[in-house]
Amino acid sequence: MEKNEKEEKKQKELNREESQDEQICETGQVVLDGNSRKHKVELLTVIGEIEGHESAPSHSKTTKYEHVLPKLALIEDDEEIEGLLILLNTVGGDVEAGLAIAEMIASLSIPTVSLVLGGGHSIGVPMAVSADYSFIVPSATMVIHPVRQNGMFIGVVQTYRNMEKIQDRITAFVARHSHMTRERMEELMLDTSQLVKDVGTMLEGEEAVKEGLIDEVGGIRDALDRLYSLIEERKTQK
Protein backbone atom coordinates (compact mmCIF):
# COMPACT_ATOMS: atom_id res chain seq x y z
CA MET A 1 0.00 0.00 0.00
CA GLU A 2 2.79 2.39 0.99
CA LYS A 3 4.69 1.51 -2.21
CA ASN A 4 1.65 2.32 -4.35
CA GLU A 5 1.23 5.68 -2.61
CA LYS A 6 4.87 6.56 -3.27
CA GLU A 7 4.58 5.61 -6.92
CA GLU A 8 1.38 7.60 -7.28
CA LYS A 9 3.01 10.64 -5.66
CA LYS A 10 6.03 10.31 -7.93
CA GLN A 11 3.81 10.07 -11.01
CA LYS A 12 1.89 13.19 -9.98
CA GLU A 13 5.16 15.07 -9.57
CA LEU A 14 6.35 13.94 -13.01
CA ASN A 15 3.05 15.00 -14.56
CA ARG A 16 3.32 18.38 -12.85
CA GLU A 17 6.87 18.90 -14.15
CA GLU A 18 5.85 17.91 -17.67
CA SER A 19 2.91 20.32 -17.53
CA GLN A 20 5.18 23.13 -16.35
CA ASP A 21 7.75 22.41 -19.06
CA GLU A 22 5.02 22.45 -21.71
CA GLN A 23 3.65 25.74 -20.37
CA ILE A 24 7.11 27.33 -20.42
CA CYS A 25 7.71 26.17 -24.00
CA GLU A 26 4.33 27.43 -25.20
CA THR A 27 3.96 30.76 -23.40
CA GLY A 28 7.02 31.42 -21.22
CA GLN A 29 4.72 31.43 -18.19
CA VAL A 30 4.72 29.21 -15.12
CA VAL A 31 3.56 29.19 -11.49
CA LEU A 32 6.33 29.33 -8.87
CA ASP A 33 5.11 27.60 -5.71
CA GLY A 34 8.04 25.56 -4.43
CA ASN A 35 9.53 28.28 -2.19
CA SER A 36 9.98 27.88 1.56
CA ARG A 37 7.61 30.77 2.28
CA LYS A 38 4.75 28.87 0.56
CA HIS A 39 3.79 31.76 -1.70
CA LYS A 40 2.16 31.10 -5.06
CA VAL A 41 3.72 33.42 -7.65
CA GLU A 42 2.98 33.68 -11.37
CA LEU A 43 5.99 34.15 -13.65
CA LEU A 44 5.51 36.18 -16.84
CA THR A 45 8.29 36.58 -19.41
CA VAL A 46 8.39 39.42 -21.93
CA ILE A 47 10.94 38.38 -24.53
CA GLY A 48 11.96 39.54 -28.00
CA GLU A 49 9.62 41.81 -29.93
CA ILE A 50 6.24 42.91 -28.57
CA GLU A 51 3.82 41.76 -31.24
CA GLY A 52 0.70 43.84 -31.77
CA HIS A 53 -1.98 43.98 -34.45
CA GLU A 54 0.42 42.83 -37.17
CA SER A 55 2.38 39.57 -37.04
CA ALA A 56 6.15 39.84 -36.70
CA PRO A 57 8.40 37.93 -39.14
CA SER A 58 8.36 34.18 -38.47
CA HIS A 59 12.05 34.14 -37.53
CA SER A 60 11.56 36.72 -34.74
CA LYS A 61 11.16 35.88 -31.07
CA THR A 62 7.94 37.56 -29.95
CA THR A 63 5.67 38.21 -27.00
CA LYS A 64 2.08 38.26 -28.26
CA TYR A 65 -0.27 40.67 -26.52
CA GLU A 66 -3.30 38.46 -27.27
CA HIS A 67 -1.65 35.81 -25.05
CA VAL A 68 -0.48 38.15 -22.28
CA LEU A 69 -3.65 40.20 -21.73
CA PRO A 70 -5.96 37.21 -21.06
CA LYS A 71 -3.30 35.70 -18.82
CA LEU A 72 -3.11 38.87 -16.74
CA ALA A 73 -6.90 38.85 -16.43
CA LEU A 74 -6.77 35.23 -15.23
CA ILE A 75 -4.08 36.15 -12.68
CA GLU A 76 -6.26 38.95 -11.30
CA ASP A 77 -9.23 36.58 -11.08
CA ASP A 78 -7.31 33.74 -9.37
CA GLU A 79 -7.52 34.00 -5.58
CA GLU A 80 -4.62 31.58 -5.13
CA ILE A 81 -2.08 33.70 -7.04
CA GLU A 82 -0.39 36.00 -4.52
CA GLY A 83 2.12 37.86 -6.70
CA LEU A 84 3.51 38.38 -10.19
CA LEU A 85 7.15 38.36 -11.29
CA ILE A 86 7.87 39.82 -14.73
CA LEU A 87 11.15 39.00 -16.50
CA LEU A 88 11.97 41.37 -19.38
CA ASN A 89 14.45 41.00 -22.21
CA THR A 90 12.81 42.89 -25.05
CA VAL A 91 13.80 45.09 -27.97
CA GLY A 92 10.42 46.84 -27.85
CA GLY A 93 7.82 46.64 -30.57
CA ASP A 94 4.18 47.65 -31.00
CA VAL A 95 3.47 50.74 -28.89
CA GLU A 96 -0.26 50.10 -28.38
CA ALA A 97 0.32 46.47 -27.37
CA GLY A 98 3.16 47.38 -25.00
CA LEU A 99 1.14 50.13 -23.32
CA ALA A 100 -1.86 47.80 -23.01
CA ILE A 101 0.26 45.20 -21.20
CA ALA A 102 1.86 47.88 -19.00
CA GLU A 103 -1.54 49.30 -18.00
CA MET A 104 -2.82 45.81 -17.16
CA ILE A 105 0.20 45.08 -14.94
CA ALA A 106 -0.12 48.46 -13.21
CA SER A 107 -3.80 47.85 -12.43
CA LEU A 108 -3.37 44.39 -10.84
CA SER A 109 -4.40 44.17 -7.19
CA ILE A 110 -1.64 41.70 -6.25
CA PRO A 111 2.01 42.72 -5.64
CA THR A 112 4.16 42.86 -8.78
CA VAL A 113 7.93 42.98 -9.32
CA SER A 114 9.81 43.33 -12.61
CA LEU A 115 13.37 42.34 -13.48
CA VAL A 116 15.12 43.66 -16.60
CA LEU A 117 17.56 41.12 -18.04
CA GLY A 118 19.60 41.87 -21.15
CA GLY A 119 17.45 44.76 -22.33
CA GLY A 120 14.24 46.64 -21.72
CA HIS A 121 14.21 48.89 -24.75
CA SER A 122 11.68 51.28 -26.26
CA ILE A 123 8.12 50.27 -25.25
CA GLY A 124 9.77 47.80 -22.84
CA VAL A 125 10.48 50.81 -20.58
CA PRO A 126 6.81 51.38 -19.55
CA MET A 127 6.42 47.64 -19.06
CA ALA A 128 9.42 47.55 -16.73
CA VAL A 129 8.20 50.43 -14.57
CA SER A 130 4.57 49.24 -14.47
CA ALA A 131 5.33 46.87 -11.58
CA ASP A 132 5.14 47.91 -7.92
CA TYR A 133 8.92 47.55 -7.68
CA SER A 134 11.53 47.17 -10.42
CA PHE A 135 14.99 45.63 -10.64
CA ILE A 136 17.66 45.61 -13.33
CA VAL A 137 20.78 43.45 -13.52
CA PRO A 138 24.08 45.40 -13.80
CA SER A 139 24.74 44.28 -17.41
CA ALA A 140 21.27 45.10 -18.75
CA THR A 141 20.47 48.20 -20.79
CA MET A 142 17.39 50.30 -21.44
CA VAL A 143 17.01 52.45 -24.57
CA ILE A 144 14.81 55.56 -24.44
CA HIS A 145 14.00 57.07 -27.84
CA PRO A 146 11.18 58.97 -29.56
CA VAL A 147 8.24 57.16 -31.16
CA ARG A 148 9.08 56.01 -34.68
CA GLN A 149 6.87 55.11 -37.63
CA ASN A 150 7.60 53.49 -40.98
CA GLY A 151 5.79 53.81 -44.31
CA MET A 152 4.33 56.58 -46.43
CA PHE A 153 2.92 59.69 -44.74
CA ILE A 154 0.02 61.36 -46.56
CA GLY A 155 -0.46 64.13 -44.00
CA VAL A 156 2.91 64.96 -42.48
CA VAL A 157 1.64 67.52 -39.94
CA GLN A 158 -1.24 65.29 -38.80
CA THR A 159 1.05 62.26 -38.55
CA TYR A 160 3.54 64.22 -36.47
CA ARG A 161 0.81 65.41 -34.09
CA ASN A 162 -0.46 61.85 -33.71
CA MET A 163 3.05 60.56 -32.94
CA GLU A 164 3.52 63.40 -30.45
CA LYS A 165 0.30 62.38 -28.64
CA ILE A 166 1.44 58.75 -28.51
CA GLN A 167 4.78 59.86 -27.11
CA ASP A 168 3.04 62.00 -24.47
CA ARG A 169 1.08 58.91 -23.34
CA ILE A 170 4.32 56.98 -22.92
CA THR A 171 6.19 59.70 -21.02
CA ALA A 172 3.17 60.35 -18.78
CA PHE A 173 2.90 56.65 -17.91
CA VAL A 174 6.61 56.33 -17.14
CA ALA A 175 6.55 59.47 -14.98
CA ARG A 176 3.57 58.13 -12.99
CA HIS A 177 5.18 54.77 -12.33
CA SER A 178 8.84 55.69 -11.78
CA HIS A 179 10.92 58.43 -10.15
CA MET A 180 11.81 60.03 -13.48
CA THR A 181 10.08 63.25 -14.55
CA ARG A 182 8.50 63.72 -17.98
CA GLU A 183 10.93 66.53 -18.68
CA ARG A 184 13.97 64.36 -17.97
CA MET A 185 12.63 61.50 -20.06
CA GLU A 186 12.01 63.82 -23.01
CA GLU A 187 15.53 65.18 -22.60
CA LEU A 188 16.99 61.66 -22.77
CA MET A 189 14.74 60.84 -25.76
CA LEU A 190 16.20 63.70 -27.79
CA ASP A 191 19.88 63.13 -27.02
CA THR A 192 21.84 63.05 -30.28
CA SER A 193 25.22 62.06 -28.84
CA GLN A 194 24.74 58.39 -27.90
CA LEU A 195 22.99 56.29 -30.55
CA VAL A 196 24.67 55.92 -33.94
CA LYS A 197 21.53 55.44 -36.07
CA ASP A 198 18.93 57.03 -33.84
CA VAL A 199 18.13 59.80 -31.38
CA GLY A 200 17.89 58.75 -27.74
CA THR A 201 19.78 57.39 -24.74
CA MET A 202 21.02 53.99 -23.63
CA LEU A 203 21.07 53.50 -19.86
CA GLU A 204 23.01 50.65 -18.23
CA GLY A 205 21.86 49.03 -15.01
CA GLU A 206 23.20 51.48 -12.43
CA GLU A 207 22.51 54.49 -14.68
CA ALA A 208 18.84 53.48 -14.97
CA VAL A 209 18.62 53.46 -11.16
CA LYS A 210 20.43 56.80 -10.79
CA GLU A 211 18.04 58.38 -13.29
CA GLY A 212 15.08 57.14 -11.22
CA LEU A 213 13.77 54.92 -13.99
CA ILE A 214 14.32 51.62 -12.12
CA ASP A 215 14.15 51.16 -8.35
CA GLU A 216 17.18 48.94 -7.73
CA VAL A 217 20.05 46.96 -9.23
CA GLY A 218 19.63 43.26 -8.48
CA GLY A 219 19.01 39.76 -9.77
CA ILE A 220 16.42 37.03 -9.52
CA ARG A 221 17.04 36.38 -5.82
CA ASP A 222 16.54 40.06 -4.97
CA ALA A 223 13.41 40.25 -7.11
CA LEU A 224 11.79 37.20 -5.49
CA ASP A 225 12.75 38.31 -1.97
CA ARG A 226 11.18 41.71 -2.61
CA LEU A 227 8.04 40.11 -4.04
CA TYR A 228 7.67 37.79 -1.07
CA SER A 229 8.03 40.79 1.27
CA LEU A 230 5.36 42.73 -0.62
CA ILE A 231 3.03 39.71 -0.44
CA GLU A 232 3.55 39.42 3.32
CA GLU A 233 3.06 43.17 3.82
CA ARG A 234 -0.23 42.98 1.93
CA LYS A 235 -1.42 40.11 4.13
CA THR A 236 -0.69 42.03 7.34
CA GLN A 237 -2.66 45.03 6.03
CA LYS A 238 -5.82 42.98 5.48
C-alpha positions in Angstrom: 0.0 0.0 0.0 2.8 2.4 1.0 4.7 1.5 -2.2 1.7 2.3 -4.4 1.2 5.7 -2.6 4.9 6.6 -3.3 4.6 5.6 -6.9 1.4 7.6 -7.3 3.0 10.6 -5.7 6.0 10.3 -7.9 3.8 10.1 -11.0 1.9 13.2 -10.0 5.2 15.1 -9.6 6.3 13.9 -13.0 3.0 15.0 -14.6 3.3 18.4 -12.8 6.9 18.9 -14.1 5.9 17.9 -17.7 2.9 20.3 -17.5 5.2 23.1 -16.3 7.8 22.4 -19.1 5.0 22.4 -21.7 3.6 25.7 -20.4 7.1 27.3 -20.4 7.7 26.2 -24.0 4.3 27.4 -25.2 4.0 30.8 -23.4 7.0 31.4 -21.2 4.7 31.4 -18.2 4.7 29.2 -15.1 3.6 29.2 -11.5 6.3 29.3 -8.9 5.1 27.6 -5.7 8.0 25.6 -4.4 9.5 28.3 -2.2 10.0 27.9 1.6 7.6 30.8 2.3 4.8 28.9 0.6 3.8 31.8 -1.7 2.2 31.1 -5.1 3.7 33.4 -7.6 3.0 33.7 -11.4 6.0 34.2 -13.7 5.5 36.2 -16.8 8.3 36.6 -19.4 8.4 39.4 -21.9 10.9 38.4 -24.5 12.0 39.5 -28.0 9.6 41.8 -29.9 6.2 42.9 -28.6 3.8 41.8 -31.2 0.7 43.8 -31.8 -2.0 44.0 -34.4 0.4 42.8 -37.2 2.4 39.6 -37.0 6.1 39.8 -36.7 8.4 37.9 -39.1 8.4 34.2 -38.5 12.1 34.1 -37.5 11.6 36.7 -34.7 11.2 35.9 -31.1 7.9 37.6 -29.9 5.7 38.2 -27.0 2.1 38.3 -28.3 -0.3 40.7 -26.5 -3.3 38.5 -27.3 -1.7 35.8 -25.1 -0.5 38.2 -22.3 -3.7 40.2 -21.7 -6.0 37.2 -21.1 -3.3 35.7 -18.8 -3.1 38.9 -16.7 -6.9 38.9 -16.4 -6.8 35.2 -15.2 -4.1 36.1 -12.7 -6.3 39.0 -11.3 -9.2 36.6 -11.1 -7.3 33.7 -9.4 -7.5 34.0 -5.6 -4.6 31.6 -5.1 -2.1 33.7 -7.0 -0.4 36.0 -4.5 2.1 37.9 -6.7 3.5 38.4 -10.2 7.1 38.4 -11.3 7.9 39.8 -14.7 11.2 39.0 -16.5 12.0 41.4 -19.4 14.5 41.0 -22.2 12.8 42.9 -25.1 13.8 45.1 -28.0 10.4 46.8 -27.8 7.8 46.6 -30.6 4.2 47.6 -31.0 3.5 50.7 -28.9 -0.3 50.1 -28.4 0.3 46.5 -27.4 3.2 47.4 -25.0 1.1 50.1 -23.3 -1.9 47.8 -23.0 0.3 45.2 -21.2 1.9 47.9 -19.0 -1.5 49.3 -18.0 -2.8 45.8 -17.2 0.2 45.1 -14.9 -0.1 48.5 -13.2 -3.8 47.9 -12.4 -3.4 44.4 -10.8 -4.4 44.2 -7.2 -1.6 41.7 -6.3 2.0 42.7 -5.6 4.2 42.9 -8.8 7.9 43.0 -9.3 9.8 43.3 -12.6 13.4 42.3 -13.5 15.1 43.7 -16.6 17.6 41.1 -18.0 19.6 41.9 -21.2 17.4 44.8 -22.3 14.2 46.6 -21.7 14.2 48.9 -24.7 11.7 51.3 -26.3 8.1 50.3 -25.2 9.8 47.8 -22.8 10.5 50.8 -20.6 6.8 51.4 -19.6 6.4 47.6 -19.1 9.4 47.5 -16.7 8.2 50.4 -14.6 4.6 49.2 -14.5 5.3 46.9 -11.6 5.1 47.9 -7.9 8.9 47.5 -7.7 11.5 47.2 -10.4 15.0 45.6 -10.6 17.7 45.6 -13.3 20.8 43.5 -13.5 24.1 45.4 -13.8 24.7 44.3 -17.4 21.3 45.1 -18.7 20.5 48.2 -20.8 17.4 50.3 -21.4 17.0 52.5 -24.6 14.8 55.6 -24.4 14.0 57.1 -27.8 11.2 59.0 -29.6 8.2 57.2 -31.2 9.1 56.0 -34.7 6.9 55.1 -37.6 7.6 53.5 -41.0 5.8 53.8 -44.3 4.3 56.6 -46.4 2.9 59.7 -44.7 0.0 61.4 -46.6 -0.5 64.1 -44.0 2.9 65.0 -42.5 1.6 67.5 -39.9 -1.2 65.3 -38.8 1.0 62.3 -38.6 3.5 64.2 -36.5 0.8 65.4 -34.1 -0.5 61.8 -33.7 3.1 60.6 -32.9 3.5 63.4 -30.5 0.3 62.4 -28.6 1.4 58.7 -28.5 4.8 59.9 -27.1 3.0 62.0 -24.5 1.1 58.9 -23.3 4.3 57.0 -22.9 6.2 59.7 -21.0 3.2 60.3 -18.8 2.9 56.6 -17.9 6.6 56.3 -17.1 6.6 59.5 -15.0 3.6 58.1 -13.0 5.2 54.8 -12.3 8.8 55.7 -11.8 10.9 58.4 -10.1 11.8 60.0 -13.5 10.1 63.2 -14.6 8.5 63.7 -18.0 10.9 66.5 -18.7 14.0 64.4 -18.0 12.6 61.5 -20.1 12.0 63.8 -23.0 15.5 65.2 -22.6 17.0 61.7 -22.8 14.7 60.8 -25.8 16.2 63.7 -27.8 19.9 63.1 -27.0 21.8 63.1 -30.3 25.2 62.1 -28.8 24.7 58.4 -27.9 23.0 56.3 -30.6 24.7 55.9 -33.9 21.5 55.4 -36.1 18.9 57.0 -33.8 18.1 59.8 -31.4 17.9 58.8 -27.7 19.8 57.4 -24.7 21.0 54.0 -23.6 21.1 53.5 -19.9 23.0 50.7 -18.2 21.9 49.0 -15.0 23.2 51.5 -12.4 22.5 54.5 -14.7 18.8 53.5 -15.0 18.6 53.5 -11.2 20.4 56.8 -10.8 18.0 58.4 -13.3 15.1 57.1 -11.2 13.8 54.9 -14.0 14.3 51.6 -12.1 14.2 51.2 -8.4 17.2 48.9 -7.7 20.0 47.0 -9.2 19.6 43.3 -8.5 19.0 39.8 -9.8 16.4 37.0 -9.5 17.0 36.4 -5.8 16.5 40.1 -5.0 13.4 40.2 -7.1 11.8 37.2 -5.5 12.7 38.3 -2.0 11.2 41.7 -2.6 8.0 40.1 -4.0 7.7 37.8 -1.1 8.0 40.8 1.3 5.4 42.7 -0.6 3.0 39.7 -0.4 3.6 39.4 3.3 3.1 43.2 3.8 -0.2 43.0 1.9 -1.4 40.1 4.1 -0.7 42.0 7.3 -2.7 45.0 6.0 -5.8 43.0 5.5 
